[in-house]
Amino acid sequence: MILQHCHKHSGFSLIELMIALAIFGIIATVAAPNFQSWSRNYQLKSASNDLCSHMQMAKIGAVKENRPWTVNFNPSGYKVQNSSDPAVLPVKTVDFGAKYSNAIQYKSPTSSTSYDSATLTFNPNGTSSSGFAYISNKAGSGYYRVGLCFSNGSIILQKWNGSPWNCS
């Protein structure tokens, strides 16, 4: 007896592929707003952490080199310099437009103040004047403040939770 070999073709039909694409489209439509919100909040947190790190760098640099270091805020970002002399080139420059696609800005949820002082100076002993920079995203979905409550040089990062800022 001769057995016939049937070749069975496996794969997807056109209808199965169309159904799978429709399901994928529905899921993508539902997920897109959540992804955008997550992306905005991630950029805001990243910008706040970067500013906190650069303030730490200025504090450590001032102690290490035994000379003042400054963090100079401007509407589009900030500069970290190892001298109070503006002629000295900055060690680090952060432009919110270039680094965060213009999604980050200085803005406080409680006042019109963007930062308490345009310049924070870290002294050779690691201390500084107190002051904060307030950071938000353009959508206003989150707020952080980065800076110093006291002149002891202790840098803090706080997220806005709807109640007044406090130094604890």
DOKEBA-242530 format. One record per residue (C-alpha): x, y, z; residue number from 1; residue in one letter. Coordinates in Angstrom, 1 decimal. Layout:
! residues N
X,Y,Z,NUM,A
...
END
This chain:
! residues 168
0.0,0.0,0.0,1,M
1.3,3.3,-1.0,2,I
0.9,6.1,1.5,3,L
0.2,9.4,0.1,4,Q
2.0,12.3,1.7,5,H
-0.2,15.3,2.3,6,C
1.7,18.5,2.6,7,H
0.0,20.6,5.2,8,K
0.7,24.3,4.9,9,H
0.8,26.1,8.1,10,S
0.6,29.9,8.6,11,G
-1.9,32.7,9.1,12,F
-4.7,33.6,6.8,13,S
-5.3,37.1,5.8,14,L
-8.3,37.4,8.0,15,I
-6.3,36.3,11.1,16,E
-3.7,38.9,10.3,17,L
-6.3,41.6,9.9,18,M
-7.9,40.7,13.3,19,I
-4.5,40.7,15.0,20,A
-3.7,44.2,13.5,21,L
-7.1,45.5,14.6,22,A
-6.5,44.3,18.2,23,I
-3.0,45.8,18.2,24,F
-4.4,49.2,16.9,25,G
-7.0,49.3,19.7,26,I
-4.4,48.5,22.4,27,I
-2.0,51.2,21.0,28,A
-4.8,53.8,20.9,29,T
-5.6,53.1,24.6,30,V
-2.0,53.0,25.7,31,A
-0.7,56.2,23.9,32,A
-2.0,58.8,26.4,33,P
-0.5,56.8,29.3,34,N
2.8,56.5,27.6,35,F
2.9,60.3,26.9,36,Q
2.1,61.0,30.6,37,S
4.8,58.6,31.7,38,W
7.3,60.2,29.3,39,S
6.6,63.7,30.6,40,R
7.0,62.6,34.3,41,N
10.2,60.7,33.4,42,Y
11.8,63.8,31.8,43,Q
10.8,65.9,34.8,44,L
12.3,63.5,37.3,45,K
15.4,63.2,35.2,46,S
15.9,67.0,35.0,47,A
15.5,67.3,38.7,48,S
17.9,64.5,39.5,49,N
20.4,66.1,37.0,50,D
20.2,69.5,38.8,51,L
20.6,67.8,42.2,52,C
23.7,65.9,40.9,53,S
25.2,69.1,39.4,54,H
24.7,71.0,42.7,55,M
26.5,68.1,44.5,56,Q
29.3,68.4,41.9,57,M
29.6,72.2,42.6,58,A
29.7,71.6,46.3,59,K
32.4,68.9,46.1,60,I
34.4,70.9,43.5,61,G
34.4,73.9,45.9,62,A
35.7,71.8,48.8,63,V
38.2,69.9,46.6,64,K
39.7,73.1,44.9,65,E
39.3,75.3,48.0,66,N
37.6,78.0,46.0,67,R
33.9,79.0,45.3,68,P
31.8,77.2,42.8,69,W
28.5,78.6,41.5,70,T
25.3,77.3,40.0,71,V
23.9,80.1,37.8,72,N
20.2,79.8,36.8,73,F
18.8,81.3,33.7,74,N
15.3,80.9,32.1,75,P
16.6,78.3,29.6,76,S
18.7,76.2,32.1,77,G
21.7,76.6,34.3,78,Y
25.6,76.6,34.4,79,K
28.0,75.2,36.9,80,V
31.2,77.2,37.2,81,Q
34.3,76.7,39.3,82,N
34.6,80.4,40.0,83,S
32.4,83.4,40.7,84,S
34.1,85.2,37.7,85,D
31.8,85.1,34.7,86,P
34.8,85.1,32.4,87,A
35.7,81.5,33.5,88,V
34.2,78.9,31.2,89,L
31.4,76.8,32.8,90,P
32.2,73.2,33.9,91,V
28.7,72.1,33.0,92,K
26.0,73.8,31.0,93,T
22.4,72.4,30.8,94,V
20.0,73.8,28.3,95,D
16.5,72.6,28.9,96,F
15.6,73.1,25.2,97,G
18.4,71.0,23.9,98,A
18.5,68.3,26.6,99,K
14.7,67.9,27.3,100,Y
13.1,69.0,24.0,101,S
11.7,72.2,25.6,102,N
9.5,70.1,27.9,103,A
11.1,71.3,31.1,104,I
10.8,74.8,32.7,105,Q
11.3,76.6,35.9,106,Y
8.0,77.0,37.6,107,K
6.7,76.8,41.2,108,S
3.3,75.5,41.9,109,P
2.7,78.0,44.7,110,T
4.2,81.3,43.4,111,S
5.6,83.1,40.4,112,S
9.1,82.5,41.6,113,T
11.2,80.3,39.3,114,S
14.2,80.2,41.6,115,Y
15.0,81.9,44.9,116,D
18.3,83.3,43.7,117,S
19.8,83.5,40.2,118,A
23.1,82.2,41.7,119,T
23.9,79.7,44.4,120,L
27.5,79.9,45.5,121,T
29.2,77.0,47.3,122,F
32.0,78.1,49.6,123,N
35.3,76.2,50.0,124,P
34.0,74.7,53.2,125,N
31.0,73.2,51.4,126,G
28.4,75.7,52.8,127,T
26.1,77.8,50.7,128,S
23.3,80.3,50.9,129,S
19.9,78.7,51.1,130,S
17.7,78.8,48.0,131,G
15.8,76.6,45.6,132,F
15.1,76.1,41.9,133,A
11.5,75.0,41.1,134,Y
11.2,72.7,38.1,135,I
8.1,71.6,36.2,136,S
7.2,70.1,32.9,137,N
5.3,72.3,30.3,138,K
2.1,70.3,31.0,139,A
2.2,71.2,34.7,140,G
1.7,67.6,35.7,141,S
4.5,67.6,38.3,142,G
6.7,69.9,40.3,143,Y
10.1,69.4,42.0,144,Y
12.3,71.8,43.9,145,R
16.0,71.3,44.3,146,V
18.3,73.3,46.5,147,G
19.2,74.1,50.1,148,L
17.0,74.7,53.1,149,C
19.9,75.8,55.3,150,F
23.3,77.2,54.8,151,S
25.0,74.0,55.9,152,N
25.3,72.9,52.2,153,G
22.9,70.0,52.4,154,S
21.2,69.7,49.0,155,I
17.7,68.3,48.9,156,I
15.3,67.2,46.2,157,L
11.6,67.4,46.9,158,Q
8.5,66.4,44.9,159,K
5.4,68.6,45.2,160,W
2.6,66.6,46.8,161,N
0.0,69.4,47.1,162,G
0.9,70.6,50.6,163,S
3.3,73.4,51.4,164,P
7.0,72.8,50.9,165,W
8.8,72.1,54.1,166,N
12.4,71.6,55.2,167,C
12.6,68.5,57.3,168,S
END
